[in-house]
Amino acid sequence: MKIRGYGWLKPNGIRKKLKDIAQNWKNSDDYKNSWLSRME
């Protein structure tokens, strides 16, 4: 059974999705204001 919207769950899809999420997060104010950004 195929569930629509879960194509990104394939191994390479997951990596791309996580990369997109990480990229968006790093560009967000939440990240810039967080302690993580001060650790870099």
NUDRENTI-244765 format. One record per residue: residue number from 1; residue in three letters; x, y, z of N, C-alpha, C, CB in turn. Coordinates in Angstrom, 2 decimals. Atoms other than C-alpha are relative to their C-alpha. Glycine has a CB too. Example, Ala and Ser with C-alpha at 12.3 -4.5 7.8 and 13.67 -1.06 7.14 Angstrom:
<pts>
pt nuba->1&miza->ALA&n_px->0.89&n_py->-1.19&n_pz->0.00&ca_px->12.30&ca_py->-4.50&ca_pz->7.80&c_px->0.90&c_py->1.20&c_pz->0.00&cb_px->-0.99&cb_py->0.03&cb_pz->1.25 $
pt nuba->2&miza->SER&n_px->-0.82&n_py->-1.19&n_pz->-0.06&ca_px->13.67&ca_py->-1.06&ca_pz->7.14&c_px->-0.77&c_py->1.09&c_pz->0.73&cb_px->0.41&cb_py->0.46&cb_pz->-1.42 $
</pts>
This chain:
<pts>
pt nuba->1&miza->MET&n_px->0.83&n_py->-1.20&n_pz->0.00&ca_px->0.00&ca_py->0.00&ca_pz->0.00&c_px->0.87&c_py->1.25&c_pz->0.00&cb_px->-0.94&cb_py->0.00&cb_pz->1.21 $
pt nuba->2&miza->LYS&n_px->-0.78&n_py->-1.24&n_pz->0.10&ca_px->1.31&ca_py->3.39&ca_pz->-0.97&c_px->-0.73&c_py->1.13&c_pz->0.69&cb_px->0.28&cb_py->0.36&cb_pz->-1.48 $
pt nuba->3&miza->ILE&n_px->0.60&n_py->-1.15&n_pz->-0.67&ca_px->0.67&ca_py->6.35&ca_pz->1.26&c_px->0.53&c_py->1.27&c_pz->-0.65&cb_px->0.31&cb_py->-0.01&cb_pz->1.54 $
pt nuba->4&miza->ARG&n_px->-0.42&n_py->-1.22&n_pz->0.68&ca_px->0.71&ca_py->9.65&ca_pz->-0.57&c_px->0.71&c_py->0.95&c_pz->0.96&cb_px->-1.20&cb_py->0.71&cb_pz->-0.64 $
pt nuba->5&miza->GLY&n_px->-0.70&n_py->-0.97&n_pz->-0.83&ca_px->3.15&ca_py->12.22&ca_pz->0.72&c_px->1.16&c_py->-0.59&c_pz->0.77&cb_px->-0.96&cb_py->0.64&cb_pz->0.96 $
pt nuba->6&miza->TYR&n_px->-1.09&n_py->0.62&n_pz->-0.75&ca_px->5.59&ca_py->9.69&ca_pz->2.10&c_px->1.14&c_py->-0.45&c_pz->-0.90&cb_px->-0.52&cb_py->-1.18&cb_pz->0.78 $
pt nuba->7&miza->GLY&n_px->-1.08&n_py->0.35&n_pz->0.91&ca_px->7.86&ca_py->9.43&ca_pz->-0.92&c_px->1.37&c_py->0.35&c_pz->0.54&cb_px->-0.21&cb_py->0.68&cb_pz->-1.33 $
pt nuba->8&miza->TRP&n_px->-1.28&n_py->-0.44&n_pz->-0.55&ca_px->10.55&ca_py->11.28&ca_pz->1.00&c_px->0.52&c_py->-0.95&c_pz->1.06&cb_px->-0.12&cb_py->1.39&cb_pz->0.58 $
pt nuba->9&miza->LEU&n_px->-0.46&n_py->0.96&n_pz->-1.01&ca_px->10.73&ca_py->8.36&ca_pz->3.45&c_px->1.00&c_py->-1.00&c_pz->-0.58&cb_px->-1.18&cb_py->-0.76&cb_pz->0.58 $
pt nuba->10&miza->LYS&n_px->-1.05&n_py->0.85&n_pz->0.58&ca_px->12.91&ca_py->6.47&ca_pz->0.96&c_px->1.34&c_py->0.52&c_pz->0.48&cb_px->-0.08&cb_py->-0.02&cb_pz->-1.58 $
pt nuba->11&miza->PRO&n_px->-1.29&n_py->-0.41&n_pz->-0.57&ca_px->16.52&ca_py->6.51&ca_pz->2.20&c_px->0.58&c_py->1.30&c_pz->-0.53&cb_px->1.00&cb_py->-1.07&cb_pz->-0.22 $
pt nuba->12&miza->ASN&n_px->-0.59&n_py->-1.24&n_pz->0.51&ca_px->17.79&ca_py->9.20&ca_pz->-0.15&c_px->-0.96&c_py->1.16&c_pz->0.14&cb_px->0.41&cb_py->-0.16&cb_pz->-1.48 $
pt nuba->13&miza->GLY&n_px->1.00&n_py->-1.05&n_pz->-0.20&ca_px->14.54&ca_py->11.12&ca_pz->0.20&c_px->0.08&c_py->0.56&c_pz->1.41&cb_px->-1.41&cb_py->-0.53&cb_pz->-0.27 $
pt nuba->14&miza->ILE&n_px->-0.11&n_py->-0.41&n_pz->-1.41&ca_px->14.94&ca_py->11.19&ca_pz->3.98&c_px->1.20&c_py->0.91&c_pz->0.19&cb_px->0.12&cb_py->-1.24&cb_pz->0.92 $
pt nuba->15&miza->ARG&n_px->-1.20&n_py->-0.83&n_pz->-0.15&ca_px->18.47&ca_py->12.55&ca_pz->3.71&c_px->-0.23&c_py->1.39&c_pz->-0.56&cb_px->1.20&cb_py->-0.66&cb_pz->-0.71 $
pt nuba->16&miza->LYS&n_px->0.27&n_py->-1.30&n_pz->0.62&ca_px->17.33&ca_py->15.30&ca_pz->1.37&c_px->-0.95&c_py->0.81&c_pz->0.88&cb_px->-0.60&cb_py->-0.17&cb_pz->-1.42 $
pt nuba->17&miza->LYS&n_px->0.99&n_py->-0.68&n_pz->-0.84&ca_px->14.37&ca_py->16.12&ca_pz->3.61&c_px->0.67&c_py->0.56&c_pz->1.26&cb_px->-1.13&cb_py->-0.96&cb_pz->0.39 $
pt nuba->18&miza->LEU&n_px->-0.67&n_py->-0.45&n_pz->-1.22&ca_px->16.54&ca_py->16.31&ca_pz->6.73&c_px->0.93&c_py->1.17&c_pz->-0.29&cb_px->0.79&cb_py->-1.16&cb_pz->0.64 $
pt nuba->19&miza->LYS&n_px->-0.92&n_py->-1.07&n_pz->0.40&ca_px->19.04&ca_py->18.47&ca_pz->4.87&c_px->-0.79&c_py->1.30&c_pz->-0.20&cb_px->0.77&cb_py->-0.38&cb_pz->-1.29 $
pt nuba->20&miza->ASP&n_px->0.86&n_py->-1.17&n_pz->0.22&ca_px->16.25&ca_py->20.82&ca_pz->3.79&c_px->-0.44&c_py->0.60&c_pz->1.33&cb_px->-1.24&cb_py->-0.38&cb_pz->-0.84 $
pt nuba->21&miza->ILE&n_px->0.47&n_py->-0.45&n_pz->-1.31&ca_px->14.91&ca_py->20.98&ca_pz->7.35&c_px->1.13&c_py->0.69&c_pz->0.75&cb_px->-0.55&cb_py->-1.18&cb_pz->0.82 $
pt nuba->22&miza->ALA&n_px->-1.15&n_py->-0.57&n_pz->-0.70&ca_px->18.37&ca_py->21.62&ca_pz->8.79&c_px->0.37&c_py->1.35&c_pz->-0.59&cb_px->1.21&cb_py->-0.96&cb_pz->-0.06 $
pt nuba->23&miza->GLN&n_px->-0.34&n_py->-1.25&n_pz->0.68&ca_px->19.02&ca_py->24.31&ca_pz->6.20&c_px->-0.99&c_py->1.10&c_pz->0.38&cb_px->0.02&cb_py->-0.20&cb_pz->-1.53 $
pt nuba->24&miza->ASN&n_px->1.03&n_py->-0.98&n_pz->-0.36&ca_px->15.72&ca_py->26.04&ca_pz->6.90&c_px->0.18&c_py->0.45&c_pz->1.44&cb_px->-1.41&cb_py->-0.58&cb_pz->-0.20 $
pt nuba->25&miza->TRP&n_px->-0.14&n_py->-0.30&n_pz->-1.42&ca_px->16.37&ca_py->25.82&ca_pz->10.62&c_px->1.21&c_py->0.88&c_pz->0.25&cb_px->0.12&cb_py->-1.30&cb_pz->0.80 $
pt nuba->26&miza->LYS&n_px->-1.22&n_py->-0.81&n_pz->-0.17&ca_px->19.88&ca_py->27.22&ca_pz->10.35&c_px->-0.23&c_py->1.44&c_pz->-0.47&cb_px->1.17&cb_py->-0.62&cb_pz->-0.77 $
pt nuba->27&miza->ASN&n_px->0.28&n_py->-1.34&n_pz->0.51&ca_px->18.46&ca_py->30.18&ca_pz->8.45&c_px->-1.03&c_py->0.73&c_pz->0.86&cb_px->-0.50&cb_py->-0.08&cb_pz->-1.44 $
pt nuba->28&miza->SER&n_px->1.06&n_py->-0.59&n_pz->-0.80&ca_px->15.78&ca_py->30.77&ca_pz->11.06&c_px->0.54&c_py->0.80&c_pz->1.17&cb_px->-0.92&cb_py->-1.08&cb_pz->0.51 $
pt nuba->29&miza->ASP&n_px->-0.39&n_py->-0.82&n_pz->-1.16&ca_px->15.88&ca_py->33.28&ca_pz->13.89&c_px->0.15&c_py->-0.88&c_pz->1.23&cb_px->-1.04&cb_py->1.11&cb_pz->0.25 $
pt nuba->30&miza->ASP&n_px->-0.09&n_py->0.91&n_pz->-1.15&ca_px->15.31&ca_py->30.43&ca_pz->16.36&c_px->1.42&c_py->-0.52&c_pz->0.14&cb_px->-0.99&cb_py->-1.18&cb_pz->-0.14 $
pt nuba->31&miza->TYR&n_px->-1.36&n_py->0.53&n_pz->-0.04&ca_px->18.68&ca_py->29.03&ca_pz->15.40&c_px->1.00&c_py->1.08&c_pz->0.36&cb_px->0.36&cb_py->-0.63&cb_pz->-1.36 $
pt nuba->32&miza->LYS&n_px->-0.95&n_py->-1.09&n_pz->-0.25&ca_px->20.50&ca_py->32.34&ca_pz->15.38&c_px->-0.03&c_py->0.45&c_pz->1.46&cb_px->-0.30&cb_py->1.20&cb_pz->-0.91 $
pt nuba->33&miza->ASN&n_px->0.13&n_py->-0.41&n_pz->-1.39&ca_px->19.17&ca_py->33.07&ca_pz->18.87&c_px->0.34&c_py->-1.12&c_pz->0.98&cb_px->-1.40&cb_py->0.49&cb_pz->0.25 $
pt nuba->34&miza->SER&n_px->-0.20&n_py->1.14&n_pz->-0.89&ca_px->19.91&ca_py->29.60&ca_pz->20.22&c_px->1.45&c_py->-0.14&c_pz->0.44&cb_px->-0.45&cb_py->-1.27&cb_pz->-0.68 $
pt nuba->35&miza->TRP&n_px->-1.35&n_py->0.24&n_pz->-0.51&ca_px->22.92&ca_py->28.45&ca_pz->22.21&c_px->0.83&c_py->-0.78&c_pz->-1.01&cb_px->-0.05&cb_py->-0.76&cb_pz->1.33 $
pt nuba->36&miza->LEU&n_px->-0.73&n_py->0.79&n_pz->1.00&ca_px->23.82&ca_py->26.15&ca_pz->19.31&c_px->0.83&c_py->0.90&c_pz->-0.90&cb_px->-0.97&cb_py->-0.83&cb_pz->-0.85 $
pt nuba->37&miza->SER&n_px->-0.74&n_py->-0.89&n_pz->0.91&ca_px->24.84&ca_py->29.08&ca_pz->17.11&c_px->1.21&c_py->0.59&c_pz->0.70&cb_px->-0.91&cb_py->1.12&cb_pz->-0.51 $
pt nuba->38&miza->ARG&n_px->-1.14&n_py->-0.55&n_pz->-0.74&ca_px->27.12&ca_py->30.34&ca_pz->19.86&c_px->1.11&c_py->-1.03&c_pz->0.19&cb_px->-0.46&cb_py->0.52&cb_pz->1.35 $
pt nuba->39&miza->MET&n_px->-1.00&n_py->1.06&n_pz->-0.17&ca_px->28.90&ca_py->26.98&ca_pz->19.99&c_px->0.87&c_py->-0.18&c_pz->-1.23&cb_px->-0.69&cb_py->-1.31&cb_pz->0.33 $
pt nuba->40&miza->GLU&n_px->-0.76&n_py->0.22&n_pz->1.25&ca_px->30.04&ca_py->27.10&ca_pz->16.38&c_px->1.26&c_py->0.84&c_pz->-0.04&cb_px->-0.87&cb_py->0.31&cb_pz->-1.21 $
</pts>
